[in-house]
Amino acid sequence: MNLNIIFCGSPEFSCESLAILAKLNINKTITVITQPDKIRKRGNKIQPTPVKALALQHNLTVHTPKSKNEFEKLITNIKPDLIIVIAYAMIIPKDITDTYLCINAHTSLLPKYRGASPIQTALLNQDNETGISLIQMNSKLDEGNIITQTTIPIEKTDTYGLLHDKLATLTANMILELVQSYLKNPNVGSTPQNHKLASYCSKITTSDCQLNINDPIKTNLAKIKAYSPKPGAYLTIQQQKIKILDAKIESNTLIPLQVQPEGKKAMSYTDYLLGNKKEISLC
């Protein structure tokens, strides 16, 4: 049997899963669908998505459809056994989810935190755990039946960046197990979500990242962790935006550990104070 897989993904988060599939020693064909090349901020150059760059390293066929109609025609022509969707950034058309087995990895324990920012929201809410849900996609966002879930603890030291990387690795391992299971039995079992327990999270905006020194210090520390290293929780001091990338609570005070003044590289708070006499107050 030659397993015909379509992999839909775009950012760095998706890459570990694609890499583990590309190296899987089975008879397979992997076609990659990702977002079109874009002009990135650095150097104003057109660059591919991280997934496309990785796919080309593995000599995989890559498509970058610009519309849902183009996407749908592509899928119909390929006729895959399995479609794996990890942070693709386009809603999969209903005709596709109704016809093919479409598996999506979501970075929360669904039905909790449906939407665009589950990792950040878990940190903002100071949750003790999070995880990955593999679901069989339907036409509604993050509402498909749950195939499997894996839970991991959220450590006190976790930031968005650290938790992102842990969940990317977890996703890759879960996708590998799913594909291996599919080869033994293509009838994938799943369980409907309890929609009454659903909660939602939205896309992060710049205003979300602004720190309020009147908020409780634990709230501000959670915000710093949730937005570190990107986009960065910040204060505006003398009309200059200063990102607070790390901090700690000591003697009931929130103390910066790493900061990034506007237009400069990230630096330790100690180095910041060498050139700035006024300390940064976070509470």
N, C-alpha and C positions, 0 to 999 in steps of 0.2 A: 504493500500500500504506500502510495506517495501522498503525504499529508499536504494539502494546499492551504496555506495560511496567508491571510492578509493581516498585516500589522499596521495599525493606525496610531501614530503618536508624533509629538513634535519636540517638547522640551527635554532638558537633561534628565528629568525624572524618568522618562520612558526608556532611556538608553540601556540601562542595566538589563531590563527585560528583553529588549531586542538582542542584545549581545548574547544572553544565555540561550535564546532560541536559535540564533545563528550558529552557535557552537554545538547544538544538540545533534548527536550522532544517530539520526534517523533519515529515512527517505522523505524529503520534504522540499517544498517550494515556498519561499517566503517572498511576498510582494509587499513593499512598504509604501504606505500612503501618509504624506505629511503636509504641513502647510507650505505654501510657496516661499521661495527665497525673499528676504526683505532687507531693506537698508537698515543696518544696525547703527547704534549711536557712535560707536568708536570708529573713527576713520571714514565715516559716511560711505562704507562699502556694502555692496550687496552680499549677504551671507546666507547659507542654507541653515535650516534648523539643525540642532544637535543630532536629531534622529537621522536626518538625511546624510549628514557627514559620516555618521557611523555606518549607515547602510551601504554607502559607497565603498567604505573600507572593506566591507565583507562581500563586495561585488553583488549586492542585491539590487533587484529592479526597484526603482523609486518613481512614484507618481505624485504630482502636486496639483490636484484639481482645485479650480478656483470657484466652483459653485457646487451646490448640492446635486444639481442635475448631472454635472460632469462626474461627480463622485459616484452617483447611482449607476450611471452607464458603465463606469469602470468596474464596479463590483459585479454587475450583471455579466459582463464579458469574461471576467476571471472565474466566476462560479466557485468561490472558495468553500472548503470544508468548515473553516473556522475563521472568524474575524475577531482579532484581539485589539481592544481600544484602550489606550492608556494616555490620557492628557492630549488628545488630538486637537481639541479646540474647535470642533465643529459638531453640531448635533447630527446624529446618524438618522437618515430618513426612515420613516415608518415602514415603507416597502422593503427596506433592507433588513430591519430588525424582525419583521414578520416572516421573512423568507429564509434568512441565514442564522446560524448560531453566532451571536455577537456577545462577546465577553468583555466586560468593562471592569477595570480596577479602580476603586474609589478609596481615597485616603481617610476614611472614617469607618466607624462601626454602624453602618446603616441600620435603621432609618435615621440615625443621629447625624446631623450636619450634612444634609444634602446641599449641594451648591458648590461655589467656586473657591472657598477658603477654609476647608475643614481642618487643616493642620494649624493654621493661625488661630482659628476659633477655639480649638481644644486647649491651646496654650493660654489664650486670653481668659478662658473660663477656669483656668487652673485645674484642669482635669488630671486625674491620676493615671489614666490609660487612654490609648487610642488603638488604631489598627487598620487593617486593609479588608475591604469587602470585595469579593469577586461576584459580580451579578450578571445575570442573563438580561441583556438590554431589551427595553421596549421603547415605545415612542416618547415616553415621559422621562424627564431628567432625573436620574438617580433613583428611579422607582422600580426597577426590574427585580425579579426574584433573586434571592441570595443563594449562590452556589456554595460558597464557603467564606468564613471569616477567620482572621487571626488577630489576636490581641497582643499588644506590647505595652509595658509600663512607660509612662512619661517621667523621666528622671528630673531631679531638681536642676540639673545642669543643662537640660535640653533647651536649645533655641530652635527657631524655625529651620535654620540650615542643618543642624544636627539631626532633627527629627525627620526632615525631608529625606536625608540620605539613608537613614535607618529604614524608612518606609519604602524607599526605592528598592533597596536590597530585599526586603521582605516581599514586595510585589513580584520581583523577578523569580524568587524561589517558589512562590505560590503559582505563578504562571507555568513554570516548569512542571510542577506537580500536576497541574490541571491538564497540560498537554499529554503528559505520560499516562494519565488516567484515561484521557479521551482515546488514546490509541488502543487501550484494552477494552473500553466500552464507550462508544460515542453517544450513548444516551445519558446526557448530563443531568443529574438531579438538582432540584432547586426548591427553595421555600419562599412563599410570598412574604414581603415585608409587612410589618404591622404599621400601616399608614397613620394610625392614631398616635403613634409615638414619634412621628417625624418632626425633626427640627431643621432649620435652614440657616445657611450662611451665604453672604453676598461677596462680591468682588471687593477687594481692598482699595480704598481711595486714599489720596494724600492726607485728607483731613482726619481719617481714622488713625493715622500714625502720630498725630500731634499729642504730646504729653501735656497733662494738666497737673501742675504742682499741687493743686488743691485736692486731687484724687488720693485715695489711700495708697500707701507706698507699695503694698502688695499688688495693687491694680496696675500701677506704673511699671513695676518690675515685670509683671506678666506681659504688658504691652511691649516692653523692650525686648523680651525674649521672643515674642510672637512675630516681631518684624525685623529680627536680626538674622543674617546680615542685610537682607533686602526686604522691603524698601528702606527700612530704618526708622525707628521711633525718634522723634526730634523735638527740640525746643527752639524757639526763636529768641535770640539774645542780641539786643542792639541791632535789630533788623538782619541778623545773620542766622541762618538755619544751622543748627548743630545736631547731628545725629548721635544718639546714645546707643551704642552697639552692645554694651555689656555693663552690668551694674551688680551691686550686692547690697543686702540689708545688713547694717551693722549698728548696734546700739539704737535701734528703732529709727535709723536714718538710711535713706537710699543714696548710695555712693557710686558715682560713675567709675567704671574700670577701663572702658574703651570708648573713644569718641571719634567723630569725624566732622570737623568744621567744613562749612560749605566751600567747595572748590579744592579741597585738600584730601589727602589720603587718610585712612583710619590710623589712629595713634592711641597709645596708652594715655590714660588721664594724667599720669605723672608727667609725660612729655608735653601734654597740652598746657599744664600749669607752668612749665618753664617759659613759655611765651605769652602767658596770660595770667595776670595777677589775680583777677577775679575768679573765684570758684564757681562751679555750676551747681545751682541749688535744684534738687529734684523733689523737694518736699518742703 
